[in-house]
Amino acid sequence: MNNVALFLGIVFLVLTFVGGIYVVINHGQVNAGYAVIPALWTIICLGVYRSKKNK
């Protein structure tokens, strides 16, 4: 479970940066959700990873 949460956190982190670059390239004319939604999942997955790691 711990390794899966870390892997998913890294994948969503990459998607966050890709989405952010996509929004910037399009001068903010596209929905910012392309970067925000993966960022939320990154926070969730890395939070799960940290909570399981400390136990």
mmCIF file as Biopython writes it, N, C-alpha, C and O atoms, coordinates in Angstrom:
data_model
#
loop_
_atom_site.group_PDB
_atom_site.id
_atom_site.type_symbol
_atom_site.label_atom_id
_atom_site.label_alt_id
_atom_site.label_comp_id
_atom_site.label_asym_id
_atom_site.label_entity_id
_atom_site.label_seq_id
_atom_site.pdbx_PDB_ins_code
_atom_site.Cartn_x
_atom_site.Cartn_y
_atom_site.Cartn_z
_atom_site.occupancy
_atom_site.B_iso_or_equiv
_atom_site.auth_seq_id
_atom_site.auth_asym_id
_atom_site.pdbx_PDB_model_num
ATOM 1   N N  . MET A ? 1  ? 0.820  -1.197 0.000   1.0 0.0 1  A 1 
ATOM 2   C CA . MET A ? 1  ? 0.000  0.000  0.000   1.0 0.0 1  A 1 
ATOM 3   C C  . MET A ? 1  ? 0.859  1.255  0.000   1.0 0.0 1  A 1 
ATOM 4   O O  . MET A ? 1  ? 0.550  2.241  -0.669  1.0 0.0 1  A 1 
ATOM 5   N N  . ASN A ? 2  ? 1.946  1.196  0.766   1.0 0.0 2  A 1 
ATOM 6   C CA . ASN A ? 2  ? 2.828  2.352  0.879   1.0 0.0 2  A 1 
ATOM 7   C C  . ASN A ? 2  ? 3.487  2.691  -0.453  1.0 0.0 2  A 1 
ATOM 8   O O  . ASN A ? 2  ? 3.554  3.858  -0.838  1.0 0.0 2  A 1 
ATOM 9   N N  . ASN A ? 3  ? 3.972  1.673  -1.152  1.0 0.0 3  A 1 
ATOM 10  C CA . ASN A ? 3  ? 4.633  1.917  -2.431  1.0 0.0 3  A 1 
ATOM 11  C C  . ASN A ? 3  ? 3.645  2.390  -3.496  1.0 0.0 3  A 1 
ATOM 12  O O  . ASN A ? 3  ? 4.000  3.201  -4.352  1.0 0.0 3  A 1 
ATOM 13  N N  . VAL A ? 4  ? 2.418  1.895  -3.448  1.0 0.0 4  A 1 
ATOM 14  C CA . VAL A ? 4  ? 1.396  2.311  -4.409  1.0 0.0 4  A 1 
ATOM 15  C C  . VAL A ? 4  ? 1.056  3.777  -4.204  1.0 0.0 4  A 1 
ATOM 16  O O  . VAL A ? 4  ? 0.919  4.518  -5.177  1.0 0.0 4  A 1 
ATOM 17  N N  . ALA A ? 5  ? 0.918  4.209  -2.956  1.0 0.0 5  A 1 
ATOM 18  C CA . ALA A ? 5  ? 0.608  5.609  -2.663  1.0 0.0 5  A 1 
ATOM 19  C C  . ALA A ? 5  ? 1.741  6.522  -3.132  1.0 0.0 5  A 1 
ATOM 20  O O  . ALA A ? 5  ? 1.485  7.595  -3.678  1.0 0.0 5  A 1 
ATOM 21  N N  . LEU A ? 6  ? 2.975  6.108  -2.925  1.0 0.0 6  A 1 
ATOM 22  C CA . LEU A ? 6  ? 4.111  6.907  -3.380  1.0 0.0 6  A 1 
ATOM 23  C C  . LEU A ? 6  ? 4.138  6.989  -4.899  1.0 0.0 6  A 1 
ATOM 24  O O  . LEU A ? 6  ? 4.334  8.068  -5.458  1.0 0.0 6  A 1 
ATOM 25  N N  . PHE A ? 7  ? 3.944  5.865  -5.566  1.0 0.0 7  A 1 
ATOM 26  C CA . PHE A ? 7  ? 3.939  5.846  -7.027  1.0 0.0 7  A 1 
ATOM 27  C C  . PHE A ? 7  ? 2.843  6.746  -7.590  1.0 0.0 7  A 1 
ATOM 28  O O  . PHE A ? 7  ? 3.090  7.545  -8.493  1.0 0.0 7  A 1 
ATOM 29  N N  . LEU A ? 8  ? 1.622  6.610  -7.048  1.0 0.0 8  A 1 
ATOM 30  C CA . LEU A ? 8  ? 0.521  7.443  -7.531  1.0 0.0 8  A 1 
ATOM 31  C C  . LEU A ? 8  ? 0.765  8.915  -7.234  1.0 0.0 8  A 1 
ATOM 32  O O  . LEU A ? 8  ? 0.407  9.773  -8.041  1.0 0.0 8  A 1 
ATOM 33  N N  . GLY A ? 9  ? 1.364  9.216  -6.101  1.0 0.0 9  A 1 
ATOM 34  C CA . GLY A ? 9  ? 1.702  10.605 -5.782  1.0 0.0 9  A 1 
ATOM 35  C C  . GLY A ? 9  ? 2.659  11.199 -6.788  1.0 0.0 9  A 1 
ATOM 36  O O  . GLY A ? 9  ? 2.501  12.351 -7.192  1.0 0.0 9  A 1 
ATOM 37  N N  . ILE A ? 10 ? 3.646  10.432 -7.197  1.0 0.0 10 A 1 
ATOM 38  C CA . ILE A ? 10 ? 4.616  10.913 -8.188  1.0 0.0 10 A 1 
ATOM 39  C C  . ILE A ? 10 ? 3.955  11.084 -9.553  1.0 0.0 10 A 1 
ATOM 40  O O  . ILE A ? 10 ? 4.215  12.063 -10.252 1.0 0.0 10 A 1 
ATOM 41  N N  . VAL A ? 11 ? 3.101  10.134 -9.934  1.0 0.0 11 A 1 
ATOM 42  C CA . VAL A ? 11 ? 2.397  10.231 -11.220 1.0 0.0 11 A 1 
ATOM 43  C C  . VAL A ? 11 ? 1.514  11.473 -11.243 1.0 0.0 11 A 1 
ATOM 44  O O  . VAL A ? 11 ? 1.525  12.222 -12.220 1.0 0.0 11 A 1 
ATOM 45  N N  . PHE A ? 12 ? 0.750  11.700 -10.178 1.0 0.0 12 A 1 
ATOM 46  C CA . PHE A ? 12 ? -0.121 12.871 -10.143 1.0 0.0 12 A 1 
ATOM 47  C C  . PHE A ? 12 ? 0.680  14.165 -10.055 1.0 0.0 12 A 1 
ATOM 48  O O  . PHE A ? 12 ? 0.225  15.199 -10.545 1.0 0.0 12 A 1 
ATOM 49  N N  . LEU A ? 13 ? 1.855  14.131 -9.447  1.0 0.0 13 A 1 
ATOM 50  C CA . LEU A ? 13 ? 2.710  15.317 -9.411  1.0 0.0 13 A 1 
ATOM 51  C C  . LEU A ? 13 ? 3.165  15.689 -10.816 1.0 0.0 13 A 1 
ATOM 52  O O  . LEU A ? 13 ? 3.163  16.863 -11.186 1.0 0.0 13 A 1 
ATOM 53  N N  . VAL A ? 14 ? 3.550  14.694 -11.588 1.0 0.0 14 A 1 
ATOM 54  C CA . VAL A ? 14 ? 3.946  14.943 -12.983 1.0 0.0 14 A 1 
ATOM 55  C C  . VAL A ? 14 ? 2.759  15.494 -13.771 1.0 0.0 14 A 1 
ATOM 56  O O  . VAL A ? 14 ? 2.911  16.437 -14.547 1.0 0.0 14 A 1 
ATOM 57  N N  . LEU A ? 15 ? 1.577  14.906 -13.572 1.0 0.0 15 A 1 
ATOM 58  C CA . LEU A ? 15 ? 0.387  15.395 -14.266 1.0 0.0 15 A 1 
ATOM 59  C C  . LEU A ? 15 ? 0.049  16.830 -13.867 1.0 0.0 15 A 1 
ATOM 60  O O  . LEU A ? 15 ? -0.453 17.598 -14.688 1.0 0.0 15 A 1 
ATOM 61  N N  . THR A ? 16 ? 0.319  17.197 -12.617 1.0 0.0 16 A 1 
ATOM 62  C CA . THR A ? 16 ? 0.091  18.568 -12.167 1.0 0.0 16 A 1 
ATOM 63  C C  . THR A ? 16 ? 0.968  19.539 -12.947 1.0 0.0 16 A 1 
ATOM 64  O O  . THR A ? 16 ? 0.492  20.572 -13.418 1.0 0.0 16 A 1 
ATOM 65  N N  . PHE A ? 17 ? 2.248  19.208 -13.084 1.0 0.0 17 A 1 
ATOM 66  C CA . PHE A ? 17 ? 3.147  20.090 -13.819 1.0 0.0 17 A 1 
ATOM 67  C C  . PHE A ? 17 ? 2.787  20.153 -15.306 1.0 0.0 17 A 1 
ATOM 68  O O  . PHE A ? 17 ? 2.843  21.223 -15.912 1.0 0.0 17 A 1 
ATOM 69  N N  . VAL A ? 18 ? 2.423  19.024 -15.887 1.0 0.0 18 A 1 
ATOM 70  C CA . VAL A ? 18 ? 2.016  19.005 -17.288 1.0 0.0 18 A 1 
ATOM 71  C C  . VAL A ? 18 ? 0.767  19.850 -17.475 1.0 0.0 18 A 1 
ATOM 72  O O  . VAL A ? 18 ? 0.685  20.625 -18.428 1.0 0.0 18 A 1 
ATOM 73  N N  . GLY A ? 19 ? -0.201 19.716 -16.586 1.0 0.0 19 A 1 
ATOM 74  C CA . GLY A ? 19 ? -1.419 20.515 -16.665 1.0 0.0 19 A 1 
ATOM 75  C C  . GLY A ? 19 ? -1.135 21.997 -16.489 1.0 0.0 19 A 1 
ATOM 76  O O  . GLY A ? 19 ? -1.722 22.830 -17.179 1.0 0.0 19 A 1 
ATOM 77  N N  . GLY A ? 20 ? -0.241 22.329 -15.570 1.0 0.0 20 A 1 
ATOM 78  C CA . GLY A ? 20 ? 0.139  23.732 -15.374 1.0 0.0 20 A 1 
ATOM 79  C C  . GLY A ? 20 ? 0.809  24.326 -16.587 1.0 0.0 20 A 1 
ATOM 80  O O  . GLY A ? 20 ? 0.537  25.468 -16.958 1.0 0.0 20 A 1 
ATOM 81  N N  . ILE A ? 21 ? 1.683  23.561 -17.207 1.0 0.0 21 A 1 
ATOM 82  C CA . ILE A ? 21 ? 2.347  24.029 -18.431 1.0 0.0 21 A 1 
ATOM 83  C C  . ILE A ? 21 ? 1.332  24.202 -19.549 1.0 0.0 21 A 1 
ATOM 84  O O  . ILE A ? 21 ? 1.416  25.156 -20.322 1.0 0.0 21 A 1 
ATOM 85  N N  . TYR A ? 22 ? 0.375  23.285 -19.640 1.0 0.0 22 A 1 
ATOM 86  C CA . TYR A ? 22 ? -0.681 23.374 -20.652 1.0 0.0 22 A 1 
ATOM 87  C C  . TYR A ? 22 ? -1.512 24.647 -20.472 1.0 0.0 22 A 1 
ATOM 88  O O  . TYR A ? 22 ? -1.843 25.320 -21.448 1.0 0.0 22 A 1 
ATOM 89  N N  . VAL A ? 23 ? -1.842 24.970 -19.234 1.0 0.0 23 A 1 
ATOM 90  C CA . VAL A ? 23 ? -2.607 26.187 -18.962 1.0 0.0 23 A 1 
ATOM 91  C C  . VAL A ? 23 ? -1.798 27.421 -19.309 1.0 0.0 23 A 1 
ATOM 92  O O  . VAL A ? 23 ? -2.336 28.363 -19.891 1.0 0.0 23 A 1 
ATOM 93  N N  . VAL A ? 24 ? -0.522 27.438 -18.968 1.0 0.0 24 A 1 
ATOM 94  C CA . VAL A ? 24 ? 0.327  28.597 -19.261 1.0 0.0 24 A 1 
ATOM 95  C C  . VAL A ? 24 ? 0.529  28.765 -20.763 1.0 0.0 24 A 1 
ATOM 96  O O  . VAL A ? 24 ? 0.488  29.884 -21.275 1.0 0.0 24 A 1 
ATOM 97  N N  . ILE A ? 25 ? 0.745  27.667 -21.464 1.0 0.0 25 A 1 
ATOM 98  C CA . ILE A ? 25 ? 0.938  27.740 -22.917 1.0 0.0 25 A 1 
ATOM 99  C C  . ILE A ? 25 ? -0.293 28.324 -23.601 1.0 0.0 25 A 1 
ATOM 100 O O  . ILE A ? 25 ? -0.175 29.062 -24.580 1.0 0.0 25 A 1 
ATOM 101 N N  . ASN A ? 26 ? -1.482 27.991 -23.082 1.0 0.0 26 A 1 
ATOM 102 C CA . ASN A ? 26 ? -2.720 28.497 -23.665 1.0 0.0 26 A 1 
ATOM 103 C C  . ASN A ? 26 ? -3.152 29.823 -23.054 1.0 0.0 26 A 1 
ATOM 104 O O  . ASN A ? 26 ? -4.306 30.223 -23.206 1.0 0.0 26 A 1 
ATOM 105 N N  . HIS A ? 27 ? -2.249 30.509 -22.366 1.0 0.0 27 A 1 
ATOM 106 C CA . HIS A ? 27 ? -2.477 31.844 -21.807 1.0 0.0 27 A 1 
ATOM 107 C C  . HIS A ? 27 ? -3.684 31.891 -20.879 1.0 0.0 27 A 1 
ATOM 108 O O  . HIS A ? 27 ? -4.373 32.909 -20.821 1.0 0.0 27 A 1 
ATOM 109 N N  . GLY A ? 28 ? -3.948 30.834 -20.169 1.0 0.0 28 A 1 
ATOM 110 C CA . GLY A ? 28 ? -5.030 30.790 -19.198 1.0 0.0 28 A 1 
ATOM 111 C C  . GLY A ? 28 ? -6.415 30.669 -19.796 1.0 0.0 28 A 1 
ATOM 112 O O  . GLY A ? 28 ? -7.408 30.807 -19.080 1.0 0.0 28 A 1 
ATOM 113 N N  . GLN A ? 29 ? -6.505 30.417 -21.080 1.0 0.0 29 A 1 
ATOM 114 C CA . GLN A ? 29 ? -7.808 30.315 -21.735 1.0 0.0 29 A 1 
ATOM 115 C C  . GLN A ? 29 ? -8.475 28.959 -21.508 1.0 0.0 29 A 1 
ATOM 116 O O  . GLN A ? 29 ? -9.672 28.813 -21.755 1.0 0.0 29 A 1 
ATOM 117 N N  . VAL A ? 30 ? -7.727 27.983 -21.047 1.0 0.0 30 A 1 
ATOM 118 C CA . VAL A ? 30 ? -8.299 26.671 -20.741 1.0 0.0 30 A 1 
ATOM 119 C C  . VAL A ? 30 ? -8.552 26.586 -19.239 1.0 0.0 30 A 1 
ATOM 120 O O  . VAL A ? 30 ? -8.086 27.427 -18.470 1.0 0.0 30 A 1 
ATOM 121 N N  . ASN A ? 31 ? -9.277 25.587 -18.844 1.0 0.0 31 A 1 
ATOM 122 C CA . ASN A ? 31 ? -9.661 25.414 -17.448 1.0 0.0 31 A 1 
ATOM 123 C C  . ASN A ? 31 ? -8.440 25.092 -16.586 1.0 0.0 31 A 1 
ATOM 124 O O  . ASN A ? 31 ? -7.635 24.229 -16.936 1.0 0.0 31 A 1 
ATOM 125 N N  . ALA A ? 32 ? -8.310 25.788 -15.465 1.0 0.0 32 A 1 
ATOM 126 C CA . ALA A ? 32 ? -7.193 25.544 -14.543 1.0 0.0 32 A 1 
ATOM 127 C C  . ALA A ? 32 ? -7.310 24.197 -13.848 1.0 0.0 32 A 1 
ATOM 128 O O  . ALA A ? 32 ? -6.370 23.762 -13.183 1.0 0.0 32 A 1 
ATOM 129 N N  . GLY A ? 33 ? -8.441 23.534 -13.991 1.0 0.0 33 A 1 
ATOM 130 C CA . GLY A ? 33 ? -8.627 22.216 -13.404 1.0 0.0 33 A 1 
ATOM 131 C C  . GLY A ? 33 ? -7.660 21.182 -13.931 1.0 0.0 33 A 1 
ATOM 132 O O  . GLY A ? 33 ? -7.421 20.159 -13.290 1.0 0.0 33 A 1 
ATOM 133 N N  . TYR A ? 34 ? -7.095 21.449 -15.115 1.0 0.0 34 A 1 
ATOM 134 C CA . TYR A ? 34 ? -6.091 20.533 -15.653 1.0 0.0 34 A 1 
ATOM 135 C C  . TYR A ? 34 ? -4.890 20.421 -14.724 1.0 0.0 34 A 1 
ATOM 136 O O  . TYR A ? 34 ? -4.194 19.406 -14.746 1.0 0.0 34 A 1 
ATOM 137 N N  . ALA A ? 35 ? -4.633 21.429 -13.916 1.0 0.0 35 A 1 
ATOM 138 C CA . ALA A ? 35 ? -3.520 21.389 -12.971 1.0 0.0 35 A 1 
ATOM 139 C C  . ALA A ? 35 ? -3.995 21.171 -11.538 1.0 0.0 35 A 1 
ATOM 140 O O  . ALA A ? 35 ? -3.287 20.554 -10.742 1.0 0.0 35 A 1 
ATOM 141 N N  . VAL A ? 36 ? -5.177 21.667 -11.201 1.0 0.0 36 A 1 
ATOM 142 C CA . VAL A ? 36 ? -5.629 21.637 -9.815  1.0 0.0 36 A 1 
ATOM 143 C C  . VAL A ? 36 ? -6.071 20.244 -9.380  1.0 0.0 36 A 1 
ATOM 144 O O  . VAL A ? 36 ? -5.740 19.802 -8.279  1.0 0.0 36 A 1 
ATOM 145 N N  . ILE A ? 37 ? -6.810 19.557 -10.230 1.0 0.0 37 A 1 
ATOM 146 C CA . ILE A ? 37 ? -7.325 18.237 -9.849  1.0 0.0 37 A 1 
ATOM 147 C C  . ILE A ? 37 ? -6.192 17.243 -9.588  1.0 0.0 37 A 1 
ATOM 148 O O  . ILE A ? 37 ? -6.222 16.559 -8.565  1.0 0.0 37 A 1 
ATOM 149 N N  . PRO A ? 38 ? -5.183 17.132 -10.479 1.0 0.0 38 A 1 
ATOM 150 C CA . PRO A ? 38 ? -4.072 16.230 -10.138 1.0 0.0 38 A 1 
ATOM 151 C C  . PRO A ? 38 ? -3.308 16.674 -8.886  1.0 0.0 38 A 1 
ATOM 152 O O  . PRO A ? 38 ? -2.769 15.838 -8.162  1.0 0.0 38 A 1 
ATOM 153 N N  . ALA A ? 39 ? -3.261 17.990 -8.628  1.0 0.0 39 A 1 
ATOM 154 C CA . ALA A ? 39 ? -2.581 18.473 -7.427  1.0 0.0 39 A 1 
ATOM 155 C C  . ALA A ? 39 ? -3.299 18.002 -6.169  1.0 0.0 39 A 1 
ATOM 156 O O  . ALA A ? 39 ? -2.654 17.630 -5.188  1.0 0.0 39 A 1 
ATOM 157 N N  . LEU A ? 40 ? -4.622 18.014 -6.193  1.0 0.0 40 A 1 
ATOM 158 C CA . LEU A ? 40 ? -5.368 17.504 -5.044  1.0 0.0 40 A 1 
ATOM 159 C C  . LEU A ? 40 ? -5.092 16.030 -4.810  1.0 0.0 40 A 1 
ATOM 160 O O  . LEU A ? 40 ? -4.901 15.603 -3.671  1.0 0.0 40 A 1 
ATOM 161 N N  . TRP A ? 41 ? -5.070 15.255 -5.881  1.0 0.0 41 A 1 
ATOM 162 C CA . TRP A ? 41 ? -4.774 13.827 -5.739  1.0 0.0 41 A 1 
ATOM 163 C C  . TRP A ? 41 ? -3.335 13.596 -5.286  1.0 0.0 41 A 1 
ATOM 164 O O  . TRP A ? 41 ? -3.054 12.627 -4.579  1.0 0.0 41 A 1 
ATOM 165 N N  . THR A ? 42 ? -2.424 14.480 -5.689  1.0 0.0 42 A 1 
ATOM 166 C CA . THR A ? 42 ? -1.038 14.383 -5.225  1.0 0.0 42 A 1 
ATOM 167 C C  . THR A ? 42 ? -0.993 14.563 -3.709  1.0 0.0 42 A 1 
ATOM 168 O O  . THR A ? 42 ? -0.331 13.800 -3.007  1.0 0.0 42 A 1 
ATOM 169 N N  . ILE A ? 43 ? -1.697 15.570 -3.214  1.0 0.0 43 A 1 
ATOM 170 C CA . ILE A ? 43 ? -1.716 15.830 -1.775  1.0 0.0 43 A 1 
ATOM 171 C C  . ILE A ? 43 ? -2.308 14.642 -1.029  1.0 0.0 43 A 1 
ATOM 172 O O  . ILE A ? 43 ? -1.791 14.238 0.013   1.0 0.0 43 A 1 
ATOM 173 N N  . ILE A ? 44 ? -3.387 14.083 -1.559  1.0 0.0 44 A 1 
ATOM 174 C CA . ILE A ? 44 ? -4.024 12.929 -0.905  1.0 0.0 44 A 1 
ATOM 175 C C  . ILE A ? 44 ? -3.086 11.734 -0.875  1.0 0.0 44 A 1 
ATOM 176 O O  . ILE A ? 44 ? -2.891 11.123 0.176   1.0 0.0 44 A 1 
ATOM 177 N N  . CYS A ? 45 ? -2.499 11.395 -2.030  1.0 0.0 45 A 1 
ATOM 178 C CA . CYS A ? 45 ? -1.638 10.204 -2.108  1.0 0.0 45 A 1 
ATOM 179 C C  . CYS A ? 45 ? -0.389 10.347 -1.251  1.0 0.0 45 A 1 
ATOM 180 O O  . CYS A ? 45 ? 0.000  9.406  -0.560  1.0 0.0 45 A 1 
ATOM 181 N N  . LEU A ? 46 ? 0.240  11.512 -1.291  1.0 0.0 46 A 1 
ATOM 182 C CA . LEU A ? 46 ? 1.446  11.687 -0.483  1.0 0.0 46 A 1 
ATOM 183 C C  . LEU A ? 46 ? 1.112  11.782 0.999   1.0 0.0 46 A 1 
ATOM 184 O O  . LEU A ? 46 ? 1.932  11.413 1.841   1.0 0.0 46 A 1 
ATOM 185 N N  . GLY A ? 47 ? -0.081 12.274 1.331   1.0 0.0 47 A 1 
ATOM 186 C CA . GLY A ? 47 ? -0.526 12.266 2.724   1.0 0.0 47 A 1 
ATOM 187 C C  . GLY A ? 47 ? -0.720 10.849 3.233   1.0 0.0 47 A 1 
ATOM 188 O O  . GLY A ? 47 ? -0.343 10.534 4.362   1.0 0.0 47 A 1 
ATOM 189 N N  . VAL A ? 48 ? -1.307 9.994  2.405   1.0 0.0 48 A 1 
ATOM 190 C CA . VAL A ? 48 ? -1.467 8.585  2.772   1.0 0.0 48 A 1 
ATOM 191 C C  . VAL A ? 48 ? -0.094 7.930  2.929   1.0 0.0 48 A 1 
ATOM 192 O O  . VAL A ? 48 ? 0.131  7.163  3.865   1.0 0.0 48 A 1 
ATOM 193 N N  . TYR A ? 49 ? 0.809  8.233  2.018   1.0 0.0 49 A 1 
ATOM 194 C CA . TYR A ? 49 ? 2.162  7.670  2.095   1.0 0.0 49 A 1 
ATOM 195 C C  . TYR A ? 49 ? 2.851  8.064  3.401   1.0 0.0 49 A 1 
ATOM 196 O O  . TYR A ? 49 ? 3.455  7.226  4.072   1.0 0.0 49 A 1 
ATOM 197 N N  . ARG A ? 50 ? 2.756  9.341  3.753   1.0 0.0 50 A 1 
ATOM 198 C CA . ARG A ? 50 ? 3.413  9.815  4.984   1.0 0.0 50 A 1 
ATOM 199 C C  . ARG A ? 50 ? 2.769  9.214  6.234   1.0 0.0 50 A 1 
ATOM 200 O O  . ARG A ? 50 ? 3.458  8.886  7.199   1.0 0.0 50 A 1 
ATOM 201 N N  . SER A ? 51 ? 1.448  9.074  6.207   1.0 0.0 51 A 1 
ATOM 202 C CA . SER A ? 51 ? 0.786  8.524  7.396   1.0 0.0 51 A 1 
ATOM 203 C C  . SER A ? 51 ? 1.102  7.043  7.577   1.0 0.0 51 A 1 
ATOM 204 O O  . SER A ? 51 ? 1.238  6.576  8.708   1.0 0.0 51 A 1 
ATOM 205 N N  . LYS A ? 52 ? 1.219  6.302  6.487   1.0 0.0 52 A 1 
ATOM 206 C CA . LYS A ? 52 ? 1.560  4.871  6.576   1.0 0.0 52 A 1 
ATOM 207 C C  . LYS A ? 52 ? 3.042  4.677  6.892   1.0 0.0 52 A 1 
ATOM 208 O O  . LYS A ? 52 ? 3.417  3.694  7.532   1.0 0.0 52 A 1 
ATOM 209 N N  . LYS A ? 53 ? 3.885  5.612  6.447   1.0 0.0 53 A 1 
ATOM 210 C CA . LYS A ? 53 ? 5.305  5.496  6.663   1.0 0.0 53 A 1 
ATOM 211 C C  . LYS A ? 53 ? 5.661  5.669  8.144   1.0 0.0 53 A 1 
ATOM 212 O O  . LYS A ? 53 ? 6.601  5.041  8.633   1.0 0.0 53 A 1 
ATOM 213 N N  . ASN A ? 54 ? 4.921  6.509  8.849   1.0 0.0 54 A 1 
ATOM 214 C CA . ASN A ? 54 ? 5.216  6.772  10.260  1.0 0.0 54 A 1 
ATOM 215 C C  . ASN A ? 54 ? 4.738  5.682  11.196  1.0 0.0 54 A 1 
ATOM 216 O O  . ASN A ? 54 ? 5.108  5.681  12.369  1.0 0.0 54 A 1 
ATOM 217 N N  . LYS A ? 55 ? 3.934  4.764  10.719  1.0 0.0 55 A 1 
ATOM 218 C CA . LYS A ? 55 ? 3.417  3.697  11.594  1.0 0.0 55 A 1 
ATOM 219 C C  . LYS A ? 55 ? 4.312  2.499  11.632  1.0 0.0 55 A 1 
ATOM 220 O O  . LYS A ? 55 ? 4.011  1.525  12.322  1.0 0.0 55 A 1 
#
